[in-house]
Amino acid sequence: MEGPPLDPEDLLGPEGEDWRVPVNELAARQNELARRLRDAGLPGLLVQHPIDLYYYAGGRQNGALFIPAAGAGGSVEAGGNGPVGYVRRSLRRAVHEAGGDDAPHEITAFPSLRHLSDVLHERGVTEAPALQRGEVPASFADRFAKALSALGPSGDGTAVVHAQRESKSAWEIACMEEAAGVQIRMFEAVEAVGGEGVSELDLVAAAEAVSRSEGFAGQVEMRRYPLQCDRAVVVSGRSGGVSSFFDSAVGGVGPHPLSGMGAGFAKIKPHDPVLVDLVHLHRGYVVDMTRMFVAGSMPKVWEERLEDMVAVKEVVVDVLDRGEDCSRAWEEGLALATELGHADHLMGMAPDQSRFLGHSVGLQLDEAPVVAKGFDRPMPLGGTMAIEPKVVHQEGCIGSEDTWTRDEDGLRPLTAGGAWPWVTTW
């Protein structure tokens, strides 16, 4: 590789920590994907989405990672050369981030697109790999499908990747637990600076300062177009009753129409419910948590609404804890909310209500499965989900949220659980 050398000392985390994805994680993920591709009848996959390049190759450099299906043309089992990363830039960073000499895949410069089929064929590939058609722009996918056409038609491997990423490894769970610790300090910062007359944006700034200093990179990744989210949603009083473009219970005014969600310039008034919904990412992994704050005392009507949402949360957790379907958790949660009189205000006000009570999280905020109609399968072992029943009225909103994981013993909270009060007063 020509050009100036790359010093690994320039790519370390805080206090000299190595924040790369462990090589054994990358190898296990690639091997699992190869098996899943085989089972799905796909000959291989050309991974091109930045999030999945990080997941499988250790970094989101400009390029593509080819992974053959187990036993298919191009695989080591079939006499091929195995996985390979083709990188436009930065090749040096791609090598380092994948583990250097220990990387589980070959890493080389991206060939001319018109020669891509020949280059893969020389590696033993006999059929065109699938593309991530559900992730990349259609024009981008079409260009690669055309370049690979000499090997045949390219299928779609999006669902295979999404399914694999639903279950997190112990290392991924540990990253989320680390994120949850930072998140507590974010809430502590909100508690320290808040009070009557403080703006929503000032509260966000306090939380953001903690998060950024701990390594948040400034962007929350989303799967659903338009891929936009404000990770610190703070709404006070009537701001909490303003809907937005975002498919969530709480919209918020935002600072201006282009960023028309989340915190705005409204200032905290006495006794108004202040909903603080904070996300932190540690090494890319999301945790999501919501708590209520108030200057003075919380009016009894809002206390009762919060108690009801905590009860709905407990129902959802119980259903998922038993290993029942996410759709069943939605049905039972909705039934209780309806019984308690919140049908027209659950997760928003009609007609802008969201139809879910929890969403999976990981490297993206909006992963699957979801506690919603149609998800007729349980939360998987190793799954991680933010459960967030909320009610919204014109005069404000209230609710709770924690991120949970499911293991052999059932559900357990990754974020504060009951360790942080549902309501904090200034």
Residue pairs with C-beta under 8 A, 6 or more apart in sequence:
1 91
1 92
1 95
3 92
5 92
6 90
6 92
6 93
6 96
8 96
8 100
11 93
11 96
11 97
12 18
12 19
13 19
13 215
14 214
14 215
19 215
19 283
20 58
20 96
20 97
20 99
21 54
21 58
21 97
21 283
22 171
23 98
23 99
23 102
23 103
23 104
25 169
25 171
26 56
26 57
26 58
26 98
26 99
26 103
26 104
26 105
27 104
28 169
29 55
29 56
29 164
30 56
30 67
30 83
30 104
30 105
31 70
32 164
33 45
33 56
33 67
33 160
33 161
33 164
34 67
34 68
34 69
34 70
34 75
35 70
36 160
36 163
36 164
37 43
37 44
37 45
37 67
37 68
37 69
37 70
37 72
37 130
37 157
37 160
38 69
38 70
38 71
38 72
40 157
40 159
40 160
42 69
42 129
42 130
42 155
42 157
42 160
43 68
43 69
43 72
43 73
43 74
43 125
43 126
43 127
43 128
43 129
43 130
44 66
44 67
44 68
44 69
44 72
44 73
44 74
44 75
44 125
44 127
44 129
44 130
45 66
45 67
45 69
45 129
45 130
45 131
45 132
45 157
45 160
45 161
46 64
46 65
46 66
46 129
46 130
46 131
46 132
46 144
46 148
46 154
47 53
47 56
47 57
47 64
47 65
47 66
47 67
47 132
47 161
48 64
48 65
48 131
48 132
48 135
48 136
48 140
48 144
49 132
49 135
49 136
50 60
51 60
51 221
51 284
51 363
51 364
52 132
52 135
52 161
53 59
53 60
53 61
53 63
53 64
53 65
54 60
54 284
54 363
55 161
55 165
55 363
56 65
56 67
57 65
57 85
57 94
57 97
57 98
57 105
58 97
58 98
58 99
58 103
59 93
59 94
59 96
59 97
59 98
61 87
61 88
61 89
61 90
61 91
61 93
61 94
61 97
62 87
62 88
62 89
62 90
63 85
63 86
63 87
63 88
63 94
63 110
64 85
64 86
64 110
65 83
65 84
65 85
65 86
65 105
66 74
66 83
66 84
66 85
66 86
66 120
66 125
66 129
67 83
67 105
68 74
68 75
68 78
68 80
68 82
68 83
68 124
68 125
68 129
69 75
70 77
71 77
71 78
72 78
72 126
72 127
73 80
73 124
73 125
73 126
73 127
74 80
74 81
74 82
74 120
74 123
74 124
74 125
74 126
75 82
75 124
76 82
78 124
79 124
80 123
80 124
80 125
81 106
81 123
81 124
82 105
82 106
83 104
83 105
83 106
84 105
84 106
84 107
84 108
84 123
85 94
85 98
85 105
85 106
85 107
85 108
86 108
86 109
86 110
86 111
87 94
87 107
87 108
87 109
87 110
88 109
88 110
91 107
91 108
91 109
94 107
95 103
95 107
98 104
98 105
98 107
111 119
113 143
113 144
113 147
114 147
116 144
116 147
116 148
117 128
117 147
117 148
117 149
117 150
117 151
118 150
120 129
120 148
120 151
121 150
121 151
125 151
126 151
127 151
127 152
128 145
128 148
128 149
128 151
128 152
128 153
128 154
129 148
129 151
129 154
129 157
130 154
130 155
130 156
130 157
130 160
131 141
131 144
131 145
131 154
131 155
131 156
131 157
132 141
132 156
132 157
132 158
132 161
133 141
133 156
133 158
134 156
134 158
134 159
134 162
135 158
135 223
141 154
144 154
145 153
145 154
148 154
162 223
162 367
162 368
165 362
165 363
165 367
166 360
166 362
166 367
166 368
166 369
166 380
166 382
166 383
167 380
167 381
167 382
167 383
168 176
168 362
168 382
168 383
168 384
168 405
169 382
172 285
172 362
172 384
173 382
173 384
173 405
173 414
175 282
175 283
175 284
175 285
176 282
176 285
176 286
176 287
176 361
176 384
176 403
176 405
176 414
177 414
178 282
178 283
179 280
179 281
179 282
179 285
179 286
179 287
180 280
180 287
180 289
180 403
180 414
180 415
180 416
182 210
182 211
182 214
182 280
182 282
183 278
183 280
183 287
183 289
183 415
183 416
184 416
184 420
185 210
185 214
186 207
186 210
186 211
186 278
186 280
187 207
187 276
187 278
187 289
187 291
187 416
187 420
187 424
188 210
189 206
189 207
189 209
189 210
190 203
190 206
190 207
190 234
190 276
190 278
190 293
191 293
191 424
191 426
192 206
193 202
193 203
193 206
194 203
194 206
194 268
194 274
194 293
194 295
194 426
195 268
195 295
195 426
196 267
196 268
196 269
196 270
196 295
196 296
196 426
197 267
197 268
198 267
198 268
199 263
199 264
199 265
199 266
199 267
199 268
200 234
200 235
200 236
200 239
200 252
200 262
200 263
200 264
200 265
200 266
200 267
200 268
201 234
201 255
201 263
201 264
201 265
203 234
203 263
203 274
203 276
204 232
204 234
204 262
204 263
207 232
207 234
207 276
207 278
208 216
208 232
211 232
211 278
211 280
212 218
214 280
214 282
215 282
215 283
216 280
216 281
217 281
217 284
220 229
220 231
220 279
220 281
220 286
220 365
221 227
221 284
221 286
221 363
221 364
221 365
222 228
222 229
222 364
222 365
222 366
223 364
223 365
223 366
223 367
224 247
224 366
228 246
229 246
229 279
229 365
230 246
230 252
230 254
230 259
230 261
230 262
230 263
231 278
231 279
231 280
231 281
231 365
232 262
232 263
232 277
232 278
232 279
233 248
233 250
233 252
233 261
233 262
233 263
233 275
233 276
233 277
233 278
234 252
234 262
234 263
234 274
234 275
234 276
234 277
235 242
235 250
235 251
235 252
235 253
235 262
235 263
235 266
235 274
235 275
235 396
235 397
236 266
236 267
236 268
236 269
236 272
236 273
236 274
236 275
236 396
237 266
237 268
237 269
237 272
237 273
237 274
237 395
237 396
238 266
238 272
238 394
238 395
238 396
239 252
239 253
239 264
239 266
239 396
240 250
240 252
240 273
240 275
240 392
240 396
240 397
240 398
241 349
241 392
241 393
241 394
241 395
241 396
241 397
242 251
242 252
242 253
243 251
243 348
243 349
243 352
244 251
244 252
244 254
244 260
244 261
244 262
245 251
245 260
245 261
246 261
247 354
248 347
248 348
248 354
249 346
249 347
249 348
249 353
249 354
249 388
249 390
249 392
249 397
249 399
250 275
250 277
250 348
250 390
250 392
250 397
250 399
251 260
251 261
251 348
251 352
252 261
252 262
252 263
252 264
253 260
253 264
253 265
253 266
254 260
254 261
254 262
254 263
254 264
255 263
255 264
255 265
268 274
268 295
268 426
269 295
270 295
270 296
271 294
271 295
271 296
271 297
271 298
271 299
272 294
272 295
272 396
273 292
273 294
273 298
273 302
273 396
273 397
273 398
274 292
274 293
274 294
274 295
275 290
275 292
275 390
275 396
275 397
275 398
275 399
276 290
276 291
276 292
276 293
277 288
277 289
277 290
277 401
278 288
278 289
278 290
279 286
279 287
279 288
279 289
279 365
280 286
280 287
281 287
284 363
285 362
285 363
286 361
286 362
286 363
286 364
286 365
286 403
287 361
287 386
287 403
287 414
287 415
288 361
288 365
288 386
288 388
288 401
288 403
288 415
289 386
289 401
289 402
289 403
289 415
289 416
289 420
290 388
290 390
290 399
290 400
290 401
291 400
291 416
291 420
291 421
291 422
291 423
291 424
292 298
292 306
292 398
292 399
292 400
292 422
292 423
292 424
293 423
293 424
293 425
293 426
294 423
294 424
294 425
294 426
295 425
295 426
296 425
296 426
297 425
298 306
298 423
298 425
302 396
302 398
303 423
305 342
305 391
305 398
306 398
306 399
306 400
306 422
306 423
308 337
308 340
308 342
308 391
309 337
309 389
309 390
309 391
309 398
309 399
309 400
310 400
310 422
311 336
311 340
312 333
312 336
312 337
312 340
312 357
312 389
313 333
313 387
313 388
313 389
313 400
315 329
315 332
315 333
315 336
316 329
316 330
316 332
316 333
316 357
316 358
316 371
316 387
316 389
317 387
317 404
317 411
319 328
319 329
319 332
319 333
320 326
320 329
320 371
320 378
320 379
320 385
320 387
320 404
320 406
320 411
321 406
321 410
321 411
322 410
323 378
324 378
325 375
325 376
325 377
325 378
326 358
326 369
326 370
326 371
326 372
326 375
326 376
326 377
326 378
326 379
327 372
327 373
327 374
327 375
327 376
329 357
329 358
329 371
330 355
330 356
330 357
330 371
330 372
330 373
330 375
331 373
333 357
333 371
333 389
334 343
334 346
334 357
337 343
337 346
337 389
337 391
338 346
342 391
344 350
345 391
345 392
345 393
346 353
346 389
346 390
346 391
347 353
347 354
347 355
347 356
347 357
347 389
347 390
347 391
347 392
348 354
348 392
349 392
349 393
349 394
355 372
355 373
356 370
356 371
356 372
357 371
357 372
357 387
357 388
357 389
358 370
358 371
358 385
358 386
358 387
358 388
359 365
359 366
359 367
359 370
359 371
359 385
359 386
359 388
360 366
360 367
360 368
360 369
360 370
360 379
360 383
360 384
360 385
360 386
361 367
361 384
361 385
361 386
361 403
362 384
368 375
369 375
369 377
369 379
369 380
369 383
369 385
371 385
371 387
379 385
379 406
379 411
380 406
381 406
381 407
381 408
382 405
382 406
382 407
383 405
383 406
384 403
384 404
384 405
384 414
385 403
385 404
385 405
385 406
386 401
386 402
386 403
386 404
387 401
387 402
387 404
388 399
388 400
388 401
389 399
389 400
390 397
390 398
390 399
390 400
390 401
391 397
391 398
391 399
400 422
402 413
402 414
402 415
402 416
402 417
403 413
403 414
403 415
404 411
404 412
404 413
404 414
405 411
405 412
405 414
